Amino acid sequence: MNYLLNAWDAASWVVIPITFLATIVLSLKGMIKVPEHGIVRFFAHEGWCISVVVFIPWHISSFARGDISPLPWKVFSDISAIRGFEHGVIAMLIVCIADMWLFWTPAQLYASRVHPSQRENVKFVRIINGLAGLLLVTPDNPFFKILQLI
């Protein structure tokens, strides 16, 4: 039995759902008020999103190679057919996290921190964020090709 693999699975079953919840809270920042209860603050803390540093580049390269789909339900069905329901759920959550960070979360973080006199820039930032996300999830995107040349 490979104990390291089991430890990795157990850690991912804890960290990834919490990262997903923290990403949702960050994605809705400025739109909702998060309760100040200690447990909610612990699970919704933005420090859990440090794992995004690994997920985003890993999944951008997987999207660019065409290894996985950026559609969460497609990833769930593909991975659960191969490795089981639990792994399908974890893969789906990782893709949801990557998609939120590629399409919405950076623009929402900007929108929640921008000065009220510059509110007209928020629409432009959201459009740029969405277009950049679309570019990065497409197979054979130009940024990935440049990285392959280096």
N, C-alpha and C positions, 0 to 999 in steps of 0.2 A: 504494500500500500504506500502510495506517495503522500507523505504527510505535508510536504511543502505545498503541493497542489491543493490539498484540503484546507490548509491555512489560508492560502490565497483566495479560495472560494469563500470561506467564512468571512474574511476581511472585506471582500467585494460585496457580500450580501449585507454588510453593515454600512460600509462607507458609501456605496453607490446610491442606495435609496435616500440616505441623509443628504448627500450632495444634490440629488434631484430635488428634494424639498427646499434646500437652501437656494438653489437656482430659481425655483418657482418664486420664492419670496423676493429674491433680487430682481426677477423679471417683472414683478408687480410693484416694485418699490415706487412710492409716490402715488399709487393707485389705491392701495389698501393700507390699513394700519395693522401692524403685527402686534399681537398681545404681548404685554411686558412680562408674562409669567416666565419663570426661570427655565422650565423645561422647553417651552416653545422657543425662547431665545437661544438655548443651547442647540437645538436641532435646526434652527433657522439661521444660525450664525454664518456670516459670509466666509469664515475661515474654512468651512467644509469645501468650499469651491476651489481650494488649492489643487485638488485632483484634476481639475479642468486643464491644468498645464500639461497633463499627460493625455487626457481624452481627446482634446481638440486636435493636436497635430497627428495623433494616431488615427483618428477617424477621417480627417481631411485627406490623409494619404490613402486610406482604405476606400474612401469615396472616389478619389481620383483614379485609383487603379481599377475600380469597378468591382472590388472584392465584396463590398456590402452596399446596401441601398441606404439612402438618407431617409427613407420612409420607415418609421418605427414598426408598423404592423408587418411589413415585409421582412424586416430583420428578425422580428419575433417568430414569424412562421418558419423562416429558414433555419435559424439557430435551434429552435425547439424541436424541429424535425430531426436534427442531427444529434444534439446533445441533451435534450430534455427541456421540460417546461421551465425549471428554475433558471437555467442558463439563457433561455429565450427571454425571460423577464429581465434579467440583468442586462443582456445585450440591448433590449428595447429601451431600458432606462438610460443606458450610456448614449445611445443614438438620440434620445429625446434631449439629454443634457447638451450634447454637441449641437443639435439643431437649434436649441434655444440660444446658445451662446453665439452661433453663427448668424441667426436671423433677427433676434430681438433684444436680448439682454444688454449688450453694450449700448445700444441706442436708448434703452429705458434708463440705464444708469446715468447716462448723459442728461436725459430729460429730467430726471429727478434732482440733478445738481445744478442745472443751468439757472442763471439769473432770470427773473421774470421779464426783463427788458429784451432778452434774446430768445423768447419763446418761438419766434418764427423760424429759427434754425432747427428746431426739433423735427419738423417734417422732413427737412432735407437730410438730417442725420439718420432718420429711420429708413428713408429710401436708400441711402448709400449702404446702410447696414444690411438691408434686405438684398440689394444687388450684389454686394460682396459675398454674402452667404450663398446666393444662387451660383455665383462663379466658383466658389470653393467646393460645393457639393457635386458639381458636374464632373463626369468622367473625363479624364485627359485635360484637366484645366491647365491653363498656361503657367500658373505659378508652380505647379507640381513638375511640369516639364523643365522649367528653369532650374529647380532644385535637383532634378535628375542629371542635368548637364554639369552641375558643380561637383 
